[in-house]
Amino acid sequence: MTGAGPSPTDIAASHNAPHNGAHRAPTPVLTLAGVTLALGERTILRDANFAVNQGEFIGVLGPNGAGKTTLMRAILGLVPASHGAIRVLGEPVARGNAKIGYMPQTRTALASRRVRGRDFVAMAADGHRWGLPRADAATRADVARVLDLVGASALADRPLSELSGGERQRLLLAQCLLGDPKLLLLDEPLISLDPNHQRGVVELVRRVQRELGIAVLFSAHELNPLLNALDRVLYLGNGVAALGSVDEVITAPVLSRLYGSPIDVMRMKGRIFVMSGDVEVEKHDHAHEHDHGDHGHAHGHDHGNDNDNTHGHTHDA
């Protein structure tokens, strides 16, 4: 990413070449071509070029305000790009794309709700937010399918108010899987969960993602809970996106540029610590979060208001 070596264009081209002797390039689910995103006078992302492929699990990280939520909202067609093009399965982004499942960031209101798990999941099928849906036979079958897929069939008749945070996350994931999405956008699904539930959510998403062969963008404030699931990491900061393997992106030179200040990266007992002096910046940022965006309950089919998985090179996206 710095110094001599292939240009970002050369690296992007190598990402699109066949790998492991294959005769065709991986299938892109999401592409950004020359994309600039802005909120008011502030540029969130500048001239981003990258692709996410079918079957990839991408961790989306970055300092407070880097634009993780804004990027997801742009993919949903809720934030227009100032420049460039965002495409999902080759088509321009648009609101209500049934090929995208979306879990928004703020979900605290769920804890007090008395609605049953089955009805809560069904609300996403036709856009209902707070009213109980009138599900037809096909919807009921799809709800049963996704509940089984996420291991939540036993939660179907229990009210949300009686469920743990991890159990409610299963139902939220089930909502995202209704229909036939090819891309899941999960915005901070680990917030407010203890380490054990965090691990369970990551393992669940990874299992479902592999079983269905879909792509996942999973944003988080900390890298370590995702380490065993990631194919690549997309790190945002200072209007730049760096995409590559953990070893390529999570380095002192790359993160210092993205944070705009000196950063050290320490590896210890299978964990990675991103440090600014003696402060662990990911935990410090999280105490002041949140990124801009829509935080109401929504299903990713909008109902609400590069390439090889592990062998790619890091590049400025």
Buried (B, 14 or more C-beta within 10 A) or exposed (E): BEEEEEEBEEBBEBBBEEBEEEEEBBBBBBBBBEBBBBBEEEBBBBBBBBBBBBBBBBBBBBBBBBBBBBBBBBBBBBBEBBEBEBBBBEEEBEEEBBBBBBBBBBBEEBBEBEBBBBBBBBBBBBBBEEEEBEBEEEBBEBBBEBBEBBBBBEBBEBBBEEBEBBBBBBBBBBBBBBBEBBBBBBBBBBBEBEEEBBBBBBEBBBBBBEEBEBBBBBBBBBBBBBBEBBBBBBBBBBBBBBBBBBEBBBBBEBBBBBBEEEBBBEEEEEEBBBBBEEEBBBEBBBEEBBBBBBBEBBBBBBBBEBBBBEBBBBBBB
